[in-house]
């Protein structure tokens, strides 16, 4: 029975470490998208971010990256106010 406790602890630790790494990966990718927009000399707007994310979704082949781009797109579309400057 003593072997069951470390496995459970490890499983819980792995779960939270995976969640933390995913959130960090999302923010890193969002940062790269924003940097790409800025390097192009364009203003960073919801529309610009959405456009870049859709473009990356169309080109990406890695399943993990695709999931992250989809989650970011959902975050930008559903959690931020509309652009009023358009």
MMTF fields as JSON, N, C-alpha, C and O atoms, coordinates in Angstrom:
{
  "mmtfVersion": "1.0.0",
  "mmtfProducer": "UNKNOWN",
  "numBonds": 343,
  "numAtoms": 344,
  "numGroups": 86,
  "numChains": 1,
  "numModels": 1,
  "chainsPerModel": [1],
  "groupsPerChain": [86],
  "chainIdList": ["A"],
  "bondAtomList": [4, 2, 8, 6, 12, 10, 16, 14, 20, 18, 24, 22, 28, 26, 32, 30, 36, 34, 40, 38, 44, 42, 48, 46, 52, 50, 56, 54, 60, 58, 64, 62, 68, 66, 72, 70, 76, 74, 80, 78, 84, 82, 88, 86, 92, 90, 96, 94, 100, 98, 104, 102, 108, 106, 112, 110, 116, 114, 120, 118, 124, 122, 128, 126, 132, 130, 136, 134, 140, 138, 144, 142, 148, 146, 152, 150, 156, 154, 160, 158, 164, 162, 168, 166, 172, 170, 176, 174, 180, 178, 184, 182, 188, 186, 192, 190, 196, 194, 200, 198, 204, 202, 208, 206, 212, 210, 216, 214, 220, 218, 224, 222, 228, 226, 232, 230, 236, 234, 240, 238, 244, 242, 248, 246, 252, 250, 256, 254, 260, 258, 264, 262, 268, 266, 272, 270, 276, 274, 280, 278, 284, 282, 288, 286, 292, 290, 296, 294, 300, 298, 304, 302, 308, 306, 312, 310, 316, 314, 320, 318, 324, 322, 328, 326, 332, 330, 336, 334, 340, 338],
  "bondOrderList": [1, 1, 1, 1, 1, 1, 1, 1, 1, 1, 1, 1, 1, 1, 1, 1, 1, 1, 1, 1, 1, 1, 1, 1, 1, 1, 1, 1, 1, 1, 1, 1, 1, 1, 1, 1, 1, 1, 1, 1, 1, 1, 1, 1, 1, 1, 1, 1, 1, 1, 1, 1, 1, 1, 1, 1, 1, 1, 1, 1, 1, 1, 1, 1, 1, 1, 1, 1, 1, 1, 1, 1, 1, 1, 1, 1, 1, 1, 1, 1, 1, 1, 1, 1, 1],
  "groupList": [{"groupName": "UNK", "atomNameList": ["N", "CA", "C", "O"], "elementList": ["N", "C", "C", "O"], "formalChargeList": [0, 0, 0, 0], "bondAtomList": [1, 0, 2, 1, 3, 2], "bondOrderList": [1, 1, 2], "singleLetterCode": "X", "chemCompType": "L-PEPTIDE LINKING"}],
  "groupTypeList": [0, 0, 0, 0, 0, 0, 0, 0, 0, 0, 0, 0, 0, 0, 0, 0, 0, 0, 0, 0, 0, 0, 0, 0, 0, 0, 0, 0, 0, 0, 0, 0, 0, 0, 0, 0, 0, 0, 0, 0, 0, 0, 0, 0, 0, 0, 0, 0, 0, 0, 0, 0, 0, 0, 0, 0, 0, 0, 0, 0, 0, 0, 0, 0, 0, 0, 0, 0, 0, 0, 0, 0, 0, 0, 0, 0, 0, 0, 0, 0, 0, 0, 0, 0, 0, 0],
  "groupIdList": [1, 2, 3, 4, 5, 6, 7, 8, 9, 10, 11, 12, 13, 14, 15, 16, 17, 18, 19, 20, 21, 22, 23, 24, 25, 26, 27, 28, 29, 30, 31, 32, 33, 34, 35, 36, 37, 38, 39, 40, 41, 42, 43, 44, 45, 46, 47, 48, 49, 50, 51, 52, 53, 54, 55, 56, 57, 58, 59, 60, 61, 62, 63, 64, 65, 66, 67, 68, 69, 70, 71, 72, 73, 74, 75, 76, 77, 78, 79, 80, 81, 82, 83, 84, 85, 86],
  "secStructList": [7, 2, 2, 2, 2, 2, 2, 2, 2, 2, 2, 2, 2, 2, 2, 2, 2, 2, 2, 2, 2, 2, 2, 2, 2, 2, 2, 2, 2, 2, 2, 2, 2, 2, 2, 2, 2, 2, 2, 6, 6, 7, 7, 7, 7, 2, 2, 2, 2, 2, 2, 2, 2, 2, 2, 2, 2, 2, 2, 7, 7, 7, 2, 2, 2, 2, 2, 2, 2, 2, 2, 2, 2, 2, 2, 2, 2, 2, 2, 1, 7, 7, 7, 1, 7, 7],
  "xCoordList": [0.802, 0.0, 0.846, 0.399, 2.032, 2.861, 3.301, 3.565, 3.386, 3.769, 2.681, 2.978, 1.439, 0.346, 0.402, 0.015, 0.868, 0.895, 1.849, 1.443, 3.094, 3.969, 3.454, 3.631, 2.825, 2.303, 1.2, 1.145, 0.337, -0.736, -0.16, -0.587, 0.796, 1.45, 2.117, 2.031, 2.772, 3.451, 2.444, 2.665, 1.358, 0.322, -0.26, -0.487, -0.503, -1.029, -0.005, -0.354, 1.257, 2.316, 2.455, 2.601, 2.411, 2.504, 1.35, 1.543, 0.163, -1.016, -0.825, -1.053, -0.404, -0.243, 0.95, 0.898, 2.001, 3.149, 2.776, 3.204, 1.982, 1.536, 0.653, 0.801, -0.259, -1.14, -0.333, -0.615, 0.66, 1.484, 2.294, 2.43, 2.836, 3.617, 2.752, 3.206, 1.523, 0.618, 0.299, 0.31, 0.012, -0.284, 0.922, 0.774, 2.115, 3.325, 3.524, 3.908, 3.272, 3.416, 2.425, 2.773, 1.215, 0.218, 0.68, 0.597, 1.163, 1.594, 2.846, 3.003, 3.733, 4.921, 4.516, 5.037, 3.598, 3.151, 2.412, 2.574, 1.604, 0.913, 1.932, 1.777, 2.96, 4.031, 4.722, 5.044, 4.952, 5.576, 4.675, 5.154, 3.384, 2.432, 2.431, 2.466, 2.392, 2.403, 3.718, 3.716, 4.824, 6.12, 6.169, 6.721, 5.6, 5.564, 4.761, 5.147, 3.659, 2.827, 3.6, 3.596, 4.258, 5.028, 6.197, 6.484, 6.868, 7.993, 7.543, 8.319, 6.292, 5.752, 5.342, 4.933, 5.447, 5.111, 3.629, 3.187, 2.852, 1.401, 0.968, 1.664, -0.179, -0.676, -1.197, -1.741, -1.022, -1.501, -2.968, -3.288, -3.84, -5.283, -5.805, -5.114, -7.025, -7.636, -7.692, -7.423, -8.043, -8.145, -6.8, -6.745, -5.73, -4.396, -3.976, -3.4, -4.261, -3.913, -4.711, -4.155, -6.008, -6.862, -6.369, -6.299, -6.03, -5.539, -4.254, -4.115, -3.319, -2.053, -2.293, -1.68, -3.173, -3.455, -4.097, -3.755, -5.017, -5.639, -4.598, -4.591, -3.72, -2.655, -1.761, -1.407, -1.399, -0.558, -1.298, -0.694, -2.595, -3.388, -3.376, -3.328, -3.42, -3.431, -2.104, -2.073, -1.009, 0.321, 0.871, 1.731, 0.391, 0.952, 0.578, -0.534, 1.528, 1.282, 1.391, 0.895, 2.029, 2.199, 0.895, 0.327, 0.432, -0.833, -0.873, -1.888, 0.206, 0.246, 0.173, -0.562, 0.935, 0.91, -0.458, -0.937, -1.085, -2.427, -3.408, -4.222, -3.329, -4.214, -3.976, -4.926, -2.721, -2.401, -2.924, -3.496, -2.736, -3.249, -4.77, -5.331, -5.438, -6.9, -7.35, -8.304, -6.656, -7.001, -6.767, -7.571, -5.67, -5.4, -6.455, -6.924, -6.821, -7.841, -9.162, -9.835, -9.519, -10.74, -10.65, -11.621, -9.515, -9.313, -9.475, -10.168, -8.854, -8.919, -10.331, -10.82, -10.975, -12.31, -13.365, -14.226, -13.311, -14.378, -14.118, -15.068, -12.888, -12.588, -12.173, -11.959, -12.052, -11.626, -12.726, -13.519, -12.771, -13.783, -13.461, -12.313, -14.469, -14.27, -13.387, -13.323, -12.703, -11.939, -12.892, -13.785, -12.713, -13.567, -12.911, -13.559, -11.637, -10.906, -11.101, -10.618, -11.789, -11.948, -13.088, -13.374],
  "yCoordList": [-1.194, 0.0, 1.26, 2.285, 1.229, 2.423, 2.864, 4.048, 1.947, 2.307, 3.125, 3.859, 3.009, 3.733, 5.233, 6.026, 5.634, 7.056, 7.844, 8.88, 7.415, 8.184, 8.263, 9.29, 7.212, 7.255, 8.292, 9.042, 8.347, 9.334, 10.738, 11.639, 10.924, 12.226, 12.614, 13.761, 11.66, 11.932, 12.252, 13.157, 11.524, 11.788, 13.185, 13.885, 13.598, 14.936, 15.989, 16.988, 15.764, 16.714, 16.81, 17.904, 15.67, 15.675, 16.44, 17.178, 16.267, 16.968, 18.479, 19.189, 18.97, 20.416, 20.945, 22.065, 20.178, 20.605, 20.704, 21.632, 19.76, 19.788, 21.005, 21.679, 21.293, 22.449, 23.746, 24.652, 23.837, 25.047, 25.21, 26.324, 24.119, 24.194, 24.58, 25.319, 24.101, 24.446, 25.933, 26.593, 26.469, 27.892, 28.728, 29.753, 28.295, 29.02, 28.953, 29.947, 27.802, 27.656, 28.551, 29.146, 28.649, 29.515, 30.963, 31.666, 31.41, 32.796, 33.067, 34.155, 32.08, 32.231, 32.377, 33.242, 31.545, 31.619, 32.921, 33.519, 33.361, 34.636, 35.769, 36.7, 35.686, 36.682, 36.707, 37.778, 35.534, 35.466, 36.067, 36.741, 35.826, 36.388, 37.917, 38.611, 38.429, 39.879, 40.48, 41.529, 39.818, 40.305, 40.334, 41.264, 39.33, 39.272, 40.441, 41.037, 40.759, 41.888, 43.192, 44.035, 43.358, 44.57, 44.707, 45.805, 43.6, 43.637, 44.018, 44.571, 43.722, 44.101, 45.571, 46.084, 46.254, 47.663, 47.936, 49.046, 46.934, 47.08, 47.212, 46.742, 47.847, 47.937, 46.583, 45.799, 46.331, 45.081, 45.267, 45.952, 44.653, 44.702, 43.274, 42.33, 43.132, 41.799, 41.222, 40.04, 42.074, 41.638, 41.134, 40.11, 41.836, 41.424, 40.107, 39.243, 39.957, 38.72, 37.552, 36.483, 37.75, 36.691, 36.283, 35.096, 37.267, 36.99, 36.163, 35.194, 36.551, 35.803, 34.386, 33.44, 34.23, 32.9, 32.004, 30.826, 32.55, 31.757, 31.373, 30.242, 32.307, 32.013, 30.882, 29.972, 30.951, 29.893, 28.557, 27.506, 28.592, 27.356, 26.706, 25.481, 27.516, 26.987, 26.346, 25.422, 26.833, 26.342, 25.254, 24.477, 25.189, 24.289, 22.838, 22.54, 21.938, 20.508, 19.763, 18.644, 20.368, 19.739, 19.811, 20.889, 18.678, 18.597, 19.413, 20.042, 19.414, 20.156, 21.656, 22.382, 22.11, 23.533, 23.937, 25.033, 23.07, 23.357, 23.557, 24.48, 22.698, 22.829, 24.149, 24.81, 24.532, 25.786, 26.971, 27.899, 26.951, 28.044, 28.123, 29.218, 26.981, 26.968, 27.561, 28.336, 27.188, 27.708, 29.216, 29.948, 29.676, 31.111, 31.852, 32.916, 31.29, 31.912, 32.02, 33.05, 30.956, 30.974, 32.036, 32.748, 32.144, 33.135, 34.548, 35.369, 34.836, 36.174, 36.495, 37.605, 35.551, 35.803, 35.931, 36.808, 35.078, 35.036, 35.861, 36.218, 36.169, 36.795, 38.251, 38.889, 38.797, 40.186, 41.001, 40.467, 42.302, 43.139, 43.344, 43.191, 43.691, 43.95, 45.168, 46.046, 45.21, 46.401, 47.532, 47.381, 48.641, 49.796, 50.729, 51.643, 50.506, 51.407, 51.069, 51.807, 49.98, 49.568, 50.297, 50.076],
  "zCoordList": [0.0, 0.0, 0.0, -0.516, 0.549, 0.606, -0.79, -1.0, -1.739, -3.093, -3.795, -4.737, -3.354, -3.998, -3.718, -4.576, -2.557, -2.207, -3.094, -3.619, -3.291, -4.174, -5.61, -6.266, -6.108, -7.464, -7.565, -8.54, -6.59, -6.593, -6.499, -7.222, -5.62, -5.501, -6.816, -7.254, -7.429, -8.696, -9.793, -10.597, -9.824, -10.825, -10.648, -11.635, -9.42, -9.15, -9.559, -10.187, -9.204, -9.575, -11.094, -11.64, -11.768, -13.234, -13.863, -14.83, -13.321, -13.846, -13.772, -14.752, -12.6, -12.448, -13.238, -13.745, -13.351, -14.156, -15.626, -16.312, -16.115, -17.5, -17.746, -18.766, -16.832, -16.973, -16.972, -17.756, -16.104, -16.045, -17.315, -17.821, -17.842, -19.075, -20.26, -21.134, -20.312, -21.405, -21.372, -22.411, -20.182, -20.069, -20.475, -21.141, -20.076, -20.456, -21.96, -22.576, -22.559, -24.002, -24.742, -25.761, -24.245, -24.859, -24.829, -25.836, -23.681, -23.554, -24.39, -24.945, -24.476, -25.325, -26.783, -27.488, -27.238, -28.63, -28.899, -29.963, -27.944, -28.112, -28.19, -28.981, -27.375, -27.42, -28.771, -29.285, -29.352, -30.672, -31.745, -32.657, -31.636, -32.592, -32.488, -33.504, -31.273, -31.066, -31.578, -32.221, -31.293, -31.775, -33.298, -33.886, -33.932, -35.391, -35.962, -36.968, -35.321, -35.764, -35.603, -36.501, -34.465, -34.222, -35.195, -35.672, -35.488, -36.433, -37.833, -38.612, -38.152, -39.457, -39.479, -40.521, -38.33, -38.25, -38.183, -38.478, -37.798, -37.725, -36.275, -35.375, -36.038, -34.662, -34.185, -34.963, -32.91, -32.328, -31.946, -30.975, -32.715, -32.457, -32.398, -32.78, -31.917, -31.899, -33.311, -33.525, -34.26, -35.651, -36.168, -36.849, -35.855, -36.3, -35.65, -36.311, -34.368, -33.657, -34.224, -34.475, -34.425, -34.974, -36.353, -36.67, -37.167, -38.517, -38.488, -39.235, -37.623, -37.509, -36.999, -37.493, -36.022, -35.484, -36.537, -36.64, -37.312, -38.382, -39.419, -39.905, -39.759, -40.717, -40.209, -40.959, -38.923, -38.345, -38.293, -38.506, -38.012, -38.021, -39.399, -39.51, -40.439, -41.796, -42.185, -42.998, -41.608, -41.987, -41.071, -41.484, -39.847, -38.833, -39.109, -39.544, -38.848, -38.994, -37.656, -37.532, -36.668, -35.361, -34.568, -34.397, -34.091, -33.379, -32.098, -31.801, -31.341, -30.086, -30.36, -29.692, -31.341, -31.698, -32.227, -31.935, -32.999, -33.509, -32.358, -32.385, -31.356, -30.191, -29.469, -29.048, -29.326, -28.642, -29.443, -28.871, -30.759, -31.596, -31.52, -31.48, -31.499, -31.388, -30.051, -29.995, -28.982, -27.662, -27.597, -27.021, -28.187, -28.214, -29.026, -28.624, -30.158, -30.994, -30.234, -30.279, -29.546, -28.741, -27.655, -27.402, -27.025, -25.973, -26.523, -25.921, -27.642, -28.22, -28.702, -28.491, -29.336, -29.89, -28.791, -28.865, -27.784, -26.788, -25.537, -24.841, -25.232, -23.947, -24.047, -23.016, -25.238, -25.37, -26.039, -26.814, -25.734, -26.389, -27.855, -28.27, -28.641, -30.064, -30.252, -29.391, -31.398, -31.761, -32.079, -32.913, -31.432, -31.702, -32.717, -33.226, -33.011, -33.899, -35.363, -36.222, -35.684, -37.065, -37.712, -38.889]
}
